[in-house]
Amino acid sequence: MKIQAREHVRRHRPWDIFNFVRHLPSFVRLFVRLLRDARVSVFAKALLMSALVYCLSPLDFIPDLLPMLGQVDDLAIFVMACRAFISLSPREVVRQHVGELDRSGRWQPFE
């Protein structure tokens, strides 16, 4: 169990959230480009859009009236949907759009 926890931390470093926030404008531009791209499946697009609607909707699994918990479930669902959207998009299409957005080649979403 201890080894599994170490591997999880090694793969998902806690400070990765800072990298995510720093690259948030790039993620937004990438998601807009992928939503407009016809090579990305309708299912992947619907998944991302439904997560966005869920976050904006007053209906929740955990009501927003509960301090912090109500917003955390919205954030968790949206982040999972963003990761799934990238995973469900064709890898070569994602690479093409990332290459156009970041000429330096240092930014790799969710890899």
VOPAGU-2260 file (C-alpha; in pm, 1 decimal, decimal comma):
REM VOPAGU-2260
SITE   aa  ch    i         X         Y         Z
SITE  MET   A    0       0,0       0,0       0,0
SITE  LYS   A    1     283,9     238,4      85,8
SITE  ILE   A    2     450,0     174,0    -251,3
SITE  GLN   A    3     122,3     242,3    -433,7
SITE  ALA   A    4      85,2     574,3    -251,6
SITE  ARG   A    5     439,7     675,4    -347,2
SITE  GLU   A    6     376,0     587,3    -711,4
SITE  HIS   A    7      53,1     788,3    -709,2
SITE  VAL   A    8     229,6    1094,0    -565,7
SITE  ARG   A    9     514,4    1052,0    -812,6
SITE  ARG   A   10     269,0    1046,6   -1106,6
SITE  HIS   A   11      35,4    1314,8    -967,7
SITE  ARG   A   12     251,9    1568,8    -794,4
SITE  PRO   A   13      55,0    1806,4    -570,1
SITE  TRP   A   14     217,2    2112,5    -728,4
SITE  ASP   A   15      82,9    2015,9   -1073,1
SITE  ILE   A   16    -220,2    2229,3    -990,4
SITE  PHE   A   17       3,5    2537,2   -1012,6
SITE  ASN   A   18     115,2    2435,7   -1361,8
SITE  PHE   A   19    -248,7    2385,5   -1456,9
SITE  VAL   A   20    -341,6    2734,2   -1333,8
SITE  ARG   A   21     -40,1    2891,1   -1504,1
SITE  HIS   A   22    -140,8    2734,8   -1834,5
SITE  LEU   A   23    -513,7    2797,9   -1792,2
SITE  PRO   A   24    -533,6    3047,3   -2083,6
SITE  SER   A   25    -363,7    2790,2   -2307,4
SITE  PHE   A   26    -607,8    2521,3   -2193,4
SITE  VAL   A   27    -903,3    2746,2   -2274,4
SITE  ARG   A   28    -767,9    2817,2   -2623,5
SITE  LEU   A   29    -694,5    2444,9   -2673,6
SITE  PHE   A   30   -1044,6    2341,0   -2566,3
SITE  VAL   A   31   -1204,8    2601,4   -2795,6
SITE  ARG   A   32    -993,1    2481,6   -3087,4
SITE  LEU   A   33   -1076,9    2116,5   -3016,8
SITE  LEU   A   34   -1447,5    2194,3   -2983,1
SITE  ARG   A   35   -1438,5    2357,8   -3327,8
SITE  ASP   A   36   -1236,5    2077,3   -3487,3
SITE  ALA   A   37   -1448,3    1831,2   -3686,1
SITE  ARG   A   38   -1198,0    1549,1   -3622,7
SITE  VAL   A   39   -1291,6    1537,9   -3252,1
SITE  SER   A   40   -1586,5    1310,6   -3176,6
SITE  VAL   A   41   -1927,2    1445,5   -3085,6
SITE  PHE   A   42   -1919,4    1231,5   -2770,1
SITE  ALA   A   43   -1603,7    1401,4   -2642,5
SITE  LYS   A   44   -1749,5    1744,1   -2713,9
SITE  ALA   A   45   -2079,0    1653,5   -2545,9
SITE  LEU   A   46   -1892,4    1528,0   -2238,3
SITE  LEU   A   47   -1708,6    1856,9   -2192,4
SITE  MET   A   48   -2016,0    2068,2   -2257,0
SITE  SER   A   49   -2231,6    1863,6   -2018,2
SITE  ALA   A   50   -1970,3    1907,7   -1743,5
SITE  LEU   A   51   -1975,2    2281,8   -1803,9
SITE  VAL   A   52   -2355,8    2286,3   -1785,8
SITE  TYR   A   53   -2341,4    2081,9   -1464,6
SITE  CYS   A   54   -2104,3    2335,0   -1307,1
SITE  LEU   A   55   -2331,1    2624,1   -1400,0
SITE  SER   A   56   -2652,6    2444,5   -1306,9
SITE  PRO   A   57   -2812,4    2494,6    -966,4
SITE  LEU   A   58   -2876,5    2117,6    -946,0
SITE  ASP   A   59   -2582,2    1935,2    -786,2
SITE  PHE   A   60   -2484,5    1607,7    -623,7
SITE  ILE   A   61   -2363,6    1813,0    -329,5
SITE  PRO   A   62   -2558,2    2140,2    -292,3
SITE  ASP   A   63   -2359,1    2461,2    -323,7
SITE  LEU   A   64   -2509,7    2576,5       4,7
SITE  LEU   A   65   -2260,0    2358,6     192,2
SITE  PRO   A   66   -1944,9    2567,0     235,9
SITE  MET   A   67   -1657,9    2452,7      10,5
SITE  LEU   A   68   -1796,8    2102,1     -55,9
SITE  GLY   A   69   -2054,8    2228,3    -302,4
SITE  GLN   A   70   -1792,6    2400,5    -513,3
SITE  VAL   A   71   -1533,5    2124,4    -480,7
SITE  ASP   A   72   -1759,3    1864,7    -643,5
SITE  ASP   A   73   -1822,0    2101,3    -936,3
SITE  LEU   A   74   -1449,2    2159,4    -977,6
SITE  ALA   A   75   -1365,9    1788,5    -951,2
SITE  ILE   A   76   -1623,1    1691,7   -1213,5
SITE  PHE   A   77   -1508,9    1967,7   -1449,0
SITE  VAL   A   78   -1139,5    1874,8   -1416,1
SITE  MET   A   79   -1219,1    1506,3   -1477,9
SITE  ALA   A   80   -1425,0    1601,6   -1783,7
SITE  CYS   A   81   -1138,4    1816,9   -1916,1
SITE  ARG   A   82    -896,1    1527,2   -1877,3
SITE  ALA   A   83   -1141,9    1289,6   -2045,9
SITE  PHE   A   84   -1197,5    1538,1   -2330,0
SITE  ILE   A   85    -824,4    1549,6   -2403,0
SITE  SER   A   86    -799,6    1168,9   -2375,2
SITE  LEU   A   87   -1095,2    1111,6   -2608,0
SITE  SER   A   88    -966,2    1357,8   -2868,3
SITE  PRO   A   89    -737,7    1211,1   -3134,2
SITE  ARG   A   90    -380,1    1243,8   -3010,5
SITE  GLU   A   91    -247,0    1382,0   -3338,1
SITE  VAL   A   92    -515,9    1653,2   -3340,6
SITE  VAL   A   93    -427,2    1752,3   -2982,5
SITE  ARG   A   94     -57,6    1761,3   -3072,3
SITE  GLN   A   95    -126,6    1977,3   -3375,6
SITE  HIS   A   96    -325,3    2234,4   -3177,4
SITE  VAL   A   97     -77,6    2234,2   -2887,9
SITE  GLY   A   98     205,5    2289,1   -3135,1
SITE  GLU   A   99      23,6    2586,8   -3284,9
SITE  LEU   A  100     -48,2    2733,9   -2939,8
SITE  ASP   A  101     297,4    2679,4   -2789,5
SITE  ARG   A  102     586,8    2720,7   -3029,0
SITE  SER   A  103     839,9    2646,2   -2751,8
SITE  GLY   A  104     723,9    2283,6   -2721,7
SITE  ARG   A  105     742,3    2288,1   -2342,6
SITE  TRP   A  106     368,7    2274,9   -2272,1
SITE  GLN   A  107     214,4    1927,3   -2283,3
SITE  PRO   A  108    -141,4    1902,4   -2147,9
SITE  PHE   A  109    -202,8    1605,7   -1919,2
SITE  GLU   A  110     104,8    1406,5   -2014,0
